[in-house]
Amino acid sequence: MTKAFVSGCSGPTLTSDEIAFFRNESPWGLILFARNIEAPEQVRELTAAFRRAVGRENAPVLVDQEGGRVQRLKPPHWPVYPAPKLYGDLFDQDADKALRAAWLGARLIASDLREVGITVDCLPCLDIRFPDTVDAIGDRAFSSDPEVVAKLGQAMVDGAVAGGVLPVIKHIPGHGRARVDSHLELPRVDADKSSLESVDFRPFKALSHVSLGMTAHIVYADIDAETAGTQSNRVIENIIRGEIGFDGCLMSDDISMKALGGSFEERSRKIIEAGCDIVLHCNGDIGEMRDVAKAVPELQGDARRRCENAMSGLQTPAPGFGRKDARDEFQALIGWQGV
């Protein structure tokens, strides 16, 4: 039995309560944050311990390693990578150079992650940058041009996959118009549906073939004026599955965020009923984790098919990747000394 949620954990090693919880409830995956990460050998043991607890050698372990502000693996053990906006700025000067740099950046990140047992990276952000985009997105967005976002997003997807890590496109169907931080409150986007279609949805439509995606906790007033997209059947079935054409494994954004109200059981139930495949709970609070586990079903039907299809796309990296040469080329392309 595997249940339809991804869980966090509280620290750099699993507690006895967490091991028992993972063994009994068998979440589909684990997501790591900075509180869980100290050194390579420790992360390797943590990812292995989770897989032992759930009894699945291929259980996904996720992380947000985008570069810039959103980077959970940090110096001194891991390099600093640039924020995605750098690739967009470079694209305006030299498209080929920017696409190569985006591919290399993702390929190098994937190499870091795979070495410690992390198999899923929650990138790229395909959100469009607007003049009033909230700072929570900010330089995580490649560009204000949907075509540029789609091209750079595809380059990062390809780099991650080549490095043996699965990417997650986010935040479907678009977080760029949000003016408040969904970590703190529920954003509301009042743009009409045709404006969203012509700009916000386009990168997601272009990358709808990617096997993993993450929703946005945003009210899209012209589609469903009452409910956040993560919990809206209209947004998920009509827009994400229908108009955008995404048939991959769809996970919620973190349900610990204050954009969502109600108990964790209620939040989780609404997410599954709306059509999400996986509930994502990140903060490692064991009480909340138990509430989520009570509310979510066993993975079955289309949700199970989508999850299995996603994990079947994990590739062993082709031999011959020279990390030092790749790092030198990356630095030369973007003038970045962090890597």
C-alpha positions in Angstrom: 0.0 0.0 0.0 1.2 3.5 -0.9 -0.7 6.6 0.1 -1.3 9.7 -2.0 0.9 12.1 -0.1 4.5 13.4 0.2 5.7 14.1 3.7 8.5 16.1 5.3 10.5 15.1 8.4 11.7 17.1 11.3 15.5 16.9 11.2 18.7 15.5 9.7 17.8 11.9 10.9 14.5 10.1 11.2 13.1 9.8 14.7 11.7 6.5 15.9 8.2 8.1 15.6 8.9 9.1 12.0 10.2 5.6 11.1 7.1 4.0 12.5 4.8 6.6 10.8 6.5 6.0 7.4 6.4 2.2 7.8 2.7 2.3 8.8 1.4 5.0 6.4 3.7 4.6 3.4 3.7 8.0 1.8 4.5 8.1 -1.8 7.6 10.3 -1.2 9.6 12.4 1.2 10.6 16.1 0.7 13.7 17.6 2.2 14.4 21.1 3.4 17.4 22.9 4.9 16.6 21.6 8.4 17.2 18.1 7.0 20.5 18.7 5.2 23.9 18.9 6.8 26.5 16.9 4.8 26.5 14.5 1.8 26.9 11.3 3.8 24.1 12.3 6.3 21.7 13.1 3.4 22.5 9.7 1.8 21.7 8.0 5.0 18.5 10.0 5.5 17.2 9.2 2.0 18.1 5.5 2.4 16.4 5.4 5.8 13.2 6.7 4.4 13.2 4.1 1.6 13.9 1.3 4.1 11.0 2.5 6.2 8.5 2.5 3.4 10.0 -0.7 1.8 10.4 0.8 -1.7 13.9 1.3 -3.1 12.5 3.7 -5.7 10.4 5.8 -3.4 10.8 9.4 -4.6 12.8 11.9 -2.5 12.1 15.5 -3.4 13.8 18.8 -2.8 13.5 22.5 -4.0 16.9 23.2 -5.5 16.2 26.0 -8.0 19.2 28.2 -7.4 19.1 31.7 -6.0 16.9 32.1 -2.9 15.4 28.6 -3.2 18.3 26.3 -2.6 18.2 23.7 0.2 21.6 22.1 -0.4 24.1 24.9 0.3 27.8 25.6 0.9 30.2 24.4 2.1 29.2 21.0 0.8 27.3 22.2 -2.3 27.7 25.1 -4.7 25.6 28.2 -5.0 23.6 28.3 -8.3 22.1 31.5 -9.8 18.4 32.5 -9.7 16.5 31.5 -12.8 16.1 35.2 -13.8 19.8 35.2 -14.8 19.0 32.8 -17.6 16.2 35.0 -18.8 18.4 38.1 -18.8 21.1 36.2 -20.7 18.5 35.0 -23.2 17.8 38.6 -24.1 21.4 38.9 -25.2 22.2 35.5 -26.6 19.5 32.8 -26.8 21.7 29.9 -27.6 24.1 30.7 -24.7 21.2 31.0 -22.3 19.7 27.7 -23.3 23.0 25.9 -22.9 23.6 27.6 -19.5 20.1 26.6 -18.3 20.7 23.0 -19.4 24.1 22.9 -17.7 22.8 24.5 -14.5 20.1 21.8 -14.2 22.5 19.1 -15.2 25.0 20.1 -12.5 22.2 20.4 -9.8 21.0 16.9 -10.8 24.5 15.6 -10.3 24.6 17.0 -6.8 21.2 15.6 -5.9 21.6 12.1 -7.4 24.8 11.6 -5.4 22.8 11.8 -2.1 19.7 9.8 -3.2 17.4 12.7 -4.2 15.5 11.8 -7.3 13.0 14.7 -7.8 13.8 18.4 -8.0 10.9 20.8 -7.9 12.0 23.0 -10.8 11.5 24.7 -13.1 9.2 27.6 -12.1 7.2 28.4 -15.3 5.5 31.4 -13.7 5.5 34.6 -15.8 7.1 37.7 -14.2 4.9 40.8 -14.1 5.8 44.3 -12.8 3.8 43.6 -9.6 4.8 39.9 -9.2 5.1 39.1 -5.5 8.7 38.8 -4.2 8.0 35.1 -3.2 8.2 34.4 -7.0 10.4 37.4 -8.1 13.7 36.3 -9.6 12.5 32.6 -9.5 10.7 33.5 -12.8 12.8 33.3 -15.9 11.1 36.1 -17.8 8.0 38.2 -18.6 7.9 36.5 -22.0 6.0 33.2 -22.1 8.0 31.9 -25.1 11.3 32.6 -23.3 10.0 30.9 -20.1 8.9 27.8 -22.1 12.2 27.5 -23.9 14.4 27.9 -20.7 12.0 25.7 -18.8 12.4 22.9 -21.4 16.2 23.3 -21.2 16.2 22.9 -17.5 13.8 19.9 -17.7 16.2 18.3 -20.2 19.3 18.9 -18.0 17.6 17.5 -14.9 16.4 14.3 -16.8 19.9 13.8 -18.3 21.4 14.0 -14.8 19.0 11.3 -13.5 16.6 13.5 -11.6 12.9 14.2 -12.4 11.8 17.8 -12.7 8.5 19.3 -11.5 6.9 22.1 -13.5 5.3 24.7 -11.2 3.1 26.5 -10.2 0.3 25.3 -12.5 -1.6 27.2 -14.0 0.5 30.2 -13.1 1.6 32.1 -10.0 3.1 35.2 -11.6 0.1 37.5 -11.2 -0.1 37.0 -7.5 0.4 40.2 -5.5 0.6 38.5 -2.1 2.7 35.6 -0.8 0.7 32.3 -0.7 2.9 31.2 2.2 1.1 33.9 4.2 -2.3 34.5 2.7 -4.5 33.4 -0.3 -3.7 35.4 -3.4 -6.6 36.3 -5.8 -6.0 36.9 -9.5 -8.8 38.9 -11.2 -7.4 38.7 -14.8 -10.0 37.3 -17.2 -9.6 33.8 -18.6 -8.5 34.9 -22.0 -5.6 37.0 -20.6 -4.5 34.0 -18.6 -4.7 31.7 -21.6 -2.7 34.1 -23.8 0.1 34.6 -21.3 0.2 32.6 -18.0 -0.9 29.2 -19.3 1.4 29.1 -22.3 4.6 27.8 -20.8 2.7 25.0 -19.0 0.9 24.1 -22.2 4.3 23.9 -24.0 5.7 21.7 -21.2 2.5 19.7 -20.6 4.4 16.5 -21.5 6.5 16.7 -18.3 5.5 13.9 -16.0 5.3 15.9 -12.7 3.7 19.2 -11.8 2.7 21.3 -8.8 -0.4 23.5 -8.3 -0.7 27.1 -7.2 -2.6 28.1 -4.1 -4.3 31.0 -5.9 -7.9 32.0 -6.6 -8.5 32.6 -10.3 -11.6 34.6 -10.1 -12.8 34.2 -13.7 -12.5 30.4 -13.4 -13.5 29.7 -9.8 -14.1 32.8 -7.6 -14.5 30.8 -4.4 -11.7 28.2 -4.2 -7.9 28.1 -4.5 -6.7 26.4 -7.7 -5.2 23.6 -5.6 -8.7 22.7 -4.3 -10.7 23.6 -7.3 -12.1 20.9 -9.6 -12.8 23.6 -12.2 -9.2 24.7 -12.2 -7.8 21.2 -12.2 -10.1 19.4 -14.5 -11.1 22.2 -16.9 -7.8 24.1 -17.1 -4.8 22.0 -15.9 -6.1 18.6 -17.3 -8.3 20.1 -20.1 -7.0 23.3 -21.6 -3.3 22.9 -20.7 -3.4 19.2 -21.4 -1.3 18.1 -18.4 -1.7 14.4 -17.8 1.2 13.9 -15.4 1.3 13.4 -11.7 -0.2 16.5 -10.2 0.8 17.4 -6.6 -0.4 20.2 -4.5 1.9 23.0 -3.3 2.7 22.7 0.4 -0.5 22.5 2.3 1.2 24.0 5.4 1.1 27.3 3.7 -1.4 29.8 5.1 -3.2 30.3 1.8 -5.3 27.3 2.7 -7.7 27.2 5.6 -9.3 24.4 7.6 -7.8 21.5 9.4 -5.1 19.4 7.7 -7.6 16.6 7.1 -10.0 19.0 5.4 -7.3 20.6 3.3 -6.1 17.2 2.2 -9.6 15.8 1.4 -10.5 18.9 -0.7 -7.2 18.6 -2.7 -7.8 14.9 -3.5 -11.5 15.5 -4.3 -10.6 18.4 -6.7 -8.4 16.0 -8.8 -4.8 16.3 -7.4 -3.0 13.0 -7.3 -0.6 13.8 -4.4 -0.9 16.0 -1.3 2.4 17.7 -0.4 3.0 18.4 3.3 6.4 19.8 4.1 7.0 21.1 7.6 7.7 17.8 9.4 5.1 18.3 12.1 4.2 14.7 13.1 0.7 15.6 14.3 -0.1 17.3 11.0 1.5 14.4 9.1 -0.9 12.0 10.9 -3.9 14.1 10.0 -2.9 14.2 6.3 -2.4 10.4 6.3 -5.9 9.9 7.7 -7.4 11.9 4.9 -5.7 10.7 1.8 -6.5 7.5 -0.1 -4.3 4.7 -1.2 -2.7 5.5 -4.6 -4.9 3.8 -7.2 -6.5 4.3 -10.6 -5.3 7.2 -12.7 -3.4 8.7 -9.8 -1.3 5.6 -9.5 -0.8 5.3 -13.2 0.5 8.9 -13.4 2.9 8.4 -10.4 4.2 5.1 -11.8 4.6 6.7 -15.3 6.6 9.6 -13.8 9.0 7.4 -11.9 9.5 5.2 -14.9 11.1 8.2 -16.6 14.1 8.2 -14.2 17.2 7.6 -16.2 20.7 6.5 -15.3 23.0 9.4 -16.5 24.9 8.7 -19.6 28.6 8.0 -18.9 31.2 10.7 -19.8 29.7 13.7 -18.0 32.8 15.6 -16.8 31.7 17.7 -13.8 34.7 20.0 -13.8 34.5 20.7 -17.5 30.7 21.3 -17.2 31.3 23.7 -14.3 34.0 25.6 -16.1 31.8 25.9 -19.2 28.8 27.0 -17.1 30.9 29.7 -15.3 32.2 30.9 -18.7 28.7 31.2 -20.2 27.2 33.2 -17.4 30.1 34.8 -15.6 29.0 33.1 -12.4 31.6 32.1 -9.8 29.2 30.3 -7.3 29.5 26.9 -8.9 
